[in-house]
Amino acid sequence: MRTQIAIIGGGPSGLLLSQLLNRAGIETVVLERRSRDYVLSRIRAGVLEWSCVELVREAGAGARMDGEGIEHEGIYLASQNRGFRVDFMKSCGKKVMVYGQTELTKDLYAAQDAIGATIIEEAEDVALHGVEGDKPYVTWRKDGVEHRLDCDFIAGCDGFHGVSRQTIPLSVRHEIERVYPFGWLGILSRTPPAAEELIYANHRRGFALASLRNPMLSRYYIQVPLTDSVEQWSDDAFWDEFRRRLPPDVAETLKIGPSIEKSIAPLRSFVCEPMRWGRLFLCGDAAHIVPPTGAKGLNLAASDVHYLFQALKQHFEEKDSAALHHYSEQALKRVWLATRFSWWMTSLMHRFPDTGEFGQRMQETELDYLEHSASAQASLAENYCGLPF
């Protein structure tokens, strides 16, 4: 079996890259370790930068997003139960789209099916070979049978725990990481959202976030110790704690209901350098992880896809490989900018073990400065809405 681009991973980054390449006449095969149902059961982020929105449209997969997605022109920040709004359009002339990652992945699967793209699910024991040479190939096992795929290039879109990054020798790859000393307990509920726009709350008891997926599906989070388990948190306990951390006017009108999903996610900042080794290119979580505070995870994956798609298109259409050679350098520049912003938002909004009285006052003072400084709001809005590709 042969193709031009072997894509490891059938999540949103792998599917988006495959869709863009196929529409440009470049053949792909996507290998996914899990079933489609499993991939679509994962609950992930739901805030898209406008550059990501436009890339999905370019891929021909944006019709439902445009019909059902919710445009947001600002966010609310709260400190000690009192909030203020940052107006994105006023501050930087941009906006974001609220549209669940699961829904976007559904759309990308449908778009791939519509053009007859090759997606191989439940591919086990995937291994990458010959990456340093000019004839790379991938092997895997399915239903007990060994398979081989020859290709020109390999795109590693298989996430933090995937095989792609691990294929790069330790003597080559440099990994930089910060693990945060807390997690996010998140619930999904079929209730109207707490507010029309997202609320990020700093509180002495810990961080809270009120977000949404659609007008009758809300996603809420509270900061919890990593030692906590989901079983420790009943729905009633979650709602009580969540209310404590919100501004009173929001807490009083909050509609609650039974959770339909509940989980605790650890937070980390992680970057792998380089993002290219030979004919292997890393995309998305395979190369970097950011805490969700800055809403950058899926959007960073989209920017990687953009750079790699343009580079591969230039290689095949114009016989020019310059952009491929510079892919890692170009992608990492934006990765580190987004990592900085996500770290800053996380540091500003969360209670750390060593925060203490001084640290808490500094957070509150920083938020007060943000509330009254147009330039500070412009910086936040520019980064939250997304720096240009």
N, C-alpha and C positions, 0 to 999 in steps of 0.2 A: 504494500500500500504506500502511495506517495502523495504528498501535498506540498504546497509552497511554505505555509506557516503552520506549525504544530502549536496549538494553544493548550497549555496545561491549566485546567480549572474552568468550570462552567458557571462561575458566579457572574456578577454584573460586569466586571472589567474584562473577563475573557469573552463573554457574549458580545459586549459592545465592540471590542476590537475585531472579533470575527465578522460582525455585521458590517462594519465600516470597510473592512478589507474585501469581503465578498462583493459588496456593491461597487467597489473599485476594480473588480475583475481579478482579485488575488485570492487564490484558493486557500482554504483553511480546513483543519480538522480539530475539533475541541474534544479534549479528554477530561472527563469529570469523574472523580472517585465515588461520588454519592449518586443517588437517584435524583431525578428531577423533583419529585415530591419532597425529598429531604431538603434540597436547596431552597425550595419555595416555602419551607416551614420556618426558615431562620428569620428572626425579627431583627431588623437593623435600622440604620438611620433614615431620616426622612427629609433632610433639608438639602436642596440642590442649588449650587451656585448657578448664575445665569449662563456662564460659559458651559457648564455641564448640561443645562437644558438645551442649549443650542447644538451641542454635540450629539445628544440623543435625537434631536430633530434631524440632523444631518444623516444619522444612521437610519432614518425612516421608521423610527420606533416611538415617536412622540405624540401620536394622535390622542391616546387615552390620557397621557400626562397633561396635555394641553386642555383636555376637557374636564378632568377631575382634579388636577393639581390646584393648589391654593397659593396664589401669589402673596408674599409678605413683604411689606415695605418698611419693617422695623422690628425691634425686639424690646422687651422690658427687662430692666435690671432692677433688682430689689436688694436693699441692705437693711437689716434689722426691721423687716416687715413694712418697709416703705419703698415704693418703686418709682421709676421714671422711664420714659421711652426714648430710645435712640431711633431717629427717623433716617432710614437708609437713603431714601430719595433726596432728602434735604442735605444729608451729609456727604454722599458720594455719587448720587444719581443712579444707583443700582437697586436691585431687589433680589429676592431669592424665591424659590418654588418649594413648597412643602408637598412632597410626594414620596410615599414609602418606598424603601429600597426593594422590598418584596414585590410591590406592584411593578416597579421598573424592571425587575428581573423577569417577571411574567411577560411583560411587553417585549423584552428582548428575545425570550424563548419563542414567542409567537412570530416575531419578525424573522428569526432564523428559520423556523419551520416554513414560513411563507416562501422563502427563497431556496429552500431545499438544502440548507447548510448541514454539514455532517457533525453531529454531536454524539459522542460515544459515552454513555453513562455507565456507572458502576465499573469503571476501569481500575483494576486492582494492581498493586505492585508496579506502578509507573516508574520507569527509570529513563534517564537522559544519557545519551552516549555521543561520543565524537564531537562534543560541543566546541572544543578548541580547534578542530579542523574545519574543512569546507564541506563535509558530508555528515552532518548531525543526523541522529535518528532517535526515536523513542520506542521503548518496548513497554508492554503491559499485558496483563492477564485478565480475561473475561470468560466466565463460565468454564473455568479450568483450562482454557486454550490460550497459548502464548501468541501475541501479535507484535508486529513491527511496523513502524511508520517512518519512512524516510522523508526528509524535508530540507528546505533551504535555511530556515531559521526557527527558533523555538521561543515562544513568549510564555514566561512563567507567571501565570495569573492565579496561582493556587493557594494564596493566602499565607498567613504567618507560619502555619504548621505543615506547609506543603513541601514537596521534594525539590522544587526548582532552586530555591536559595541554597539548600543543603548540598546541591550539586557543585556549587562554587567552592573550591578548596579553601580551607581555613587560612592558608598562607596568602590568599588573594582577598577574601572578604573581611571587611572591618565592620563590626556591629557596635553601635552606640545605643545605650538603653537607659531609661530611667523608669523604674517601677514605682507607682504611687502607693502610699500606705492606706488606701481605702478603695472601695468599689462603689458602683451605682446599683442600688436595688431598683429595678424598673418593673412597672406593671402596665398592662394593656387593658383598657376597659371600654365597653361599648356605652360611652357617656359623652355628652357634648363637652368640648374643651373648656378649660378654666378661663381662657381668654382668647381673643381673636388672634393674638400673636404669642410667640414663645415668651415665657417668663423665666429668667435665670435669677435665682435667689441666693444671696449670701446670708447666712444666719449663724449665730454662735453655736447652734446645735448641729450645723452642717449645711451643705449645699442642697438645693432642690431645683428641679427643672419641670416646668409644665409645658408639654408639647402636644402635638396632635398629628393624626394621620388623615382624618377627614372630619366632616362636621358631626359625626357620631362615633368616632373612634379616637380615644385619647391615649397618649403615652406619657407617663409620669415617672419621675425618678427622685430618689433621695440618696444622699451620701451615707454609707454605712461602713463599719469596720470590715476588713477582709475576713475576720474570724466569724462573722455572721453567716447564717445559712438561710435559705429561702423558707425553710420550715419554721424558723423562729418568728417569721413575720406573717401574721394573719392579715387579711384584708383590712379589718378594723384597725389593727395596730398601724398599718401603713397609712391609712387615711388620716388617723389622728396625728401622726408625726408630720405628714405632708402639710396638713393645714397649719401646724405651728410655724412652719418656715415660710409661709406665704404672707403677703400683705393682707390685712384683715378684710378689706373689701372683696378680695378674690376668694379668701377662705370661706367667707360667709355665704357666697353664692355658688360654691363648688358643688357640682353634681357628682355623686359617687355611685358606685355599683360594683358587682362582683368582678374580680380580675379574670381575664381569659388567658393571660400569660403572665408569668412572674419569674424573674431571674436576677442574679447578681453578676455584674460584669466587672472584672478588675480593670484598672486603668494603667496604661504605660505609654511612654514615648520611646519609639524604636526606629532606627534608621540603619539600613545596610548599604555600605559603599564597597565597590561600585554596583550599579544596577545593570551592568552588562559584563558578561564574560564570554569571549569568543562569539558564538552565534546564539547565545542565550541572553534574553532581555527580560528583566523582572518588571512586573507591573503591580501596582496596588499593594495590598497587605503583604505580599511576598517580599516586598522591599522595605515597607515602613508601616508603622502603627502610630496613631495619635490618639490621645484621650478624646472622647466625644464632645468635650466642652465647646470646642470651636467649630463643630459640624464640618470637619474637614476630611474624614476618612474616605467616603465614597467620592468626594470631589477631587481628592488627590489622585485616586485611581483613574478618574476620568482624564485628568491632565496627563498622566503617564500614557494612557491610551492615545490621546491626541498626538503627543510627541512621537510615539512609536508608529502610529498609523501614517503620519506624514512622512516619517523617515523611510518606512518600508515602501510607501507609494513612490517616493522619489527614487528609491533604489530600483524598483521594477519598471517604472515608466520612463525614467530618465537615465538609467544606468549610473546613477550618482549615489555613492554610499557615504558621503560626508556627514549627513544628518544621523545615520546609524552609528557612525564612530563617535559622535558627540551626544548621543541619546542620554547616557548616564549623567554627564555633566549638566545638560540642560534640565533634565527631570529633577535632579537633586537640588538644584538652585531653588526651584519652587517648593520642593519637599521641605527644605530647611526653613523657608519662610513660613510655611503653614505649620510646621512643628513649633516654631517660635510662638506663633499666635495661639496655638492650642495650649502650649505650656503656660503662656501668660494668662489666658482665661482660666485655666485650671488653678493656677497659683492665686489668682484674684478671688475666686468664688468659693474655694473649699477651705474647710477647717483641717489643718495639719496637726500632727501630734505636738509639734513645737511652735504652733502659732502663738499661743499665749496672749496676754492682754495687749502687748505692743503690736504683735502681728495682726491681731484683729482690728486694732485702731488704724493701722496702716491700710488694711483692706477697705475699711469704711471710708477713710479719707480719700483713697484712690477712686472709689465709687462716687463720692461727693464731687471730686474734681471732674470725673467723667460727666456727671449730670450738668455741670455748669460751664464746661469748656467745649466750644464748637470744634476746635482742632482735635481734641481728644476723641470726640465722637466720630469725627471724620476718619481718624485712624482706625478705630474699631470697626466702623461700617465698611471701609475699604477692604479690610482683611476678612471680615465675616462674609461679605458678599463675594469675595474671591478676587485675588490678584489676577491679572491677565495671563493667558497662556503664553 
